[in-house]
Amino acid sequence: MRRKEKEITDRAEMEAVIAEAKICRLAMCDGDQPYVVPLCFGYEAGSFYVHCAAEGRKLDVLKKNPNVCLELEAGVSLKPGVKACDWGMNFRSVIACGRAERVDGAQAQRRALDLIMAHYARGPYEYAEAVLGKTVVLQVKTTSMTGKRSARAL
């Protein structure tokens, strides 16, 4: 990272950003084109969990190349300036890379969905069997994670 004073190296601070973030953006490689989708997510012990329909572009892309990148941010606000180049953003962000894998088995799928739901609301959670049959849950085990903050977002 060019601006070392903005780098977040502490894992606990990165996980605080993850806990505060509402959306993660999942970046994939669709041939020679990038493909990014915003998703709800859950997180535990270095793994992110997301869900999707049992068919669609996301799964088609991931079958060909399961390597992904996730981006999350928290504490985002506009930092107005006097001149155009004085403007900026306050933020804390995390970028994580890893490999997306399907979560197999009904019990593992429910546990992963519970992690996703727990990021947004208190349980207990109930899932209709018909919906579970149409839902794929993905786990992204992180291989690297970096963080960055604007100077004012300390």
C-alpha positions, 0 to 999 in steps of 0.5 A: 500500500502506497500510503502506509498511514492509511493501512489497517494491519490489525485483524481485529480492526478489519473484523470491526469493519466487517461487523459494521459493513452492511453489504459486501461486493463479490468480484469475479472473473467472467472470462476476460471481463470483471463481474461484481455483485453486491450481496448480504453476507455473514462472516466467521473465523476468516470465512465469508458466507453469501447465498444465491439462487441455484441458477444464474450468472454468478454460479456459472462464472464461479464454476469456471473460476472460483477465485474471488475478491470481496470489498466491504466498507464502513463509516463512509461519509463525504469530506467536503473541501473548499476546492475540487481536489480538497474533497474526499471520503471518510471510510474504513474498508476491507478487501479479502481474496479467496476461493468460493466453494459451495456449502454442502449438506442441509445442516451446514447450509442452515448454519451458514444461513444463520451466520448471514442472518445474524449479521443483520438480525437476532435469531432464531431463524426459520427457513422454508424447505421450498426456499432452501431447495432453491438456495445455494450458499457459498463460503469464501475462505480468505487467503488474504485480507487488507484494510484501509482507512481515511485519515479522518476515519481513525 
